[in-house]
Amino acid sequence: MTRFSFEARTRVLAGPGRIADTGSAARALGAARAVLVTDPPLIEAGHAAAARRSLEQAGVAVEIYAGSHSNPDSADADTLRAFAAPLAPDLLVGLGGGSAMDMAKAASFLLTNGGRMSDYQGYGRAEKPLLPLILIPASTGTGSEAQSYCVIADAETRAKMACGAPGAAARAAILDPEAALTQPRAVRAAAGFDALSHVAETWVTTKRNDLSSLFAREAWRLLSGNYERALERLEDVEAIAAMQWGAFLAGWAIEHSMLGAAHACANPLSQTYGTVHAHALAAVLPHVLRFNAALMAERYAELDPHFAARLEQLREVSGLPRSLRELGVREQDLPALAALAARQWTGHHNPRPFDAEAALEIYRCAY
C-alpha cells in the first residue's frame, strides 16, 4: 500500500437545485458579509441572482463582482482586491468556471495576507488564515472547487503561477448541475476535456498513490462514460451531474497526485499565444500518453486498453483542436516553447523524465 494523507476540508452539497443552499452553507460558516465572484454569463443566466437571493435570505449581505474572465492574471486579482477590501467580507463565494473560482481564492490570499500573488507561488506561503470559501462550479472541468491551489498568470510575463495553501481549499463546494446546463456546447466540450486530462495525468504521476488512484478511476468512469452524452444532449441534467462529480473527483486526484507533462506543455501555449487551456491540452495530451507509454503502458491499460485512442475519439466528438498547427502555433517557435515547458513545475512529476528535449519531441508530434 502506498503512503498518503487525506483530510476532507471541503463539505460537498451535490444535486439539482443545491445553489439554493448557498445561504445555509454560509450561515454554517458564521458569515455576515460576502463577495460573490462571478462572470457576466452567470449573471445573464440568473445563477448569480439565485446565489445572492439564498445568501440574503440567510442574513448574509452580499456584493457581486462580475469581472472574472478566462486566464485571469495578477492584475485582475489586484482589481478584485481593490473592489472587495472596502466591503470587509468574511466570506468569498466563487461561482463560475475555474477562472471565477481561482479569482475568489486569489482574493482570499490578498485580502488576508497582502502583497502580490507572486508572493504565494508554491504552497503554504500565506502566514495568516485565509477567508473561508464557498465554490460553485458552473462548468464541468477544472476541479478547482476540490483543490487548495489557484492558478493565476503573472500580468507581465503571462507565466502561470500555482498558489496553494490549506486554507485555499473550499469550505463548501456546491455541485448543482442546473448551474452548468447553460454552458455553451464549446465551453462544455473544453471543460470536460480538461477534466479528462486531469485523470490521464494524475493516474501516472510519480506522486500517485492508492487514494489518488481511487479518485481518478471513478472520475474516468464518470467522465468518459458521459462526455459524449453531455455534448449530444445539452439539457441532460443527469449527464451533467455525472460530469460535475467526475470533475470534482479528478480535482481531488490532483490534490493528492499532481499533474504531469501535458500541463507542462499546455501552459507555454497559453502564455505565448493566449491559447485556451483545454485547447492546448487537446492538442498535446494523446502524444504525452504515447510518450509515457514506454514506462506506463500497463498502467494506462488498467483504465482503458486503448487510452490514447479513446481520448482522441472523445476529442473528435468535441470538435477541439487536434494539432498545434490548428492552434496557430508557429513551427519555428517549438524550441522556445519546449524550453518554457521544461521549466513548468508539473513536469517534475511526469512518470517519464521530462526536459526540453522531451517537450520538443511531444510538440513536434502534436504539430
Secondary structure, 3 states (H helix, E strand, C coil): CCCCCCCCCCEEEECCCHHHHHHHHHHHCCCCEEEEECCHHHHHCCHHHHHHHHHHHCCCEEEEECCCCCCCEHHHHHHHHHHHHHHCCCEEEEEECHHHHHHHHHHHHHHHHCCCHHHHEEECCCCCCCCCEEEEECCCCCCHHHCCEEEEECCCCCCEEEEECHHHCCCEEEECHHHHCCCCHHHHHHHHHHHHHHHHHHCCCCCCCHHHHHHHHHHHHHHHHHHHHHHHCCCCHHHHHHHHHHHHHHHHHHHHHCCCHHHHHHHHHHHHHCCCHHHHHHHHHHHHHHHHHHHHHHHHHHHCCCHHHHHHHHHHHHCCCCCCCCCCCCHHHHHHHHHHHHCCHHHHHCCCCCCHHHHHHHHHHHC
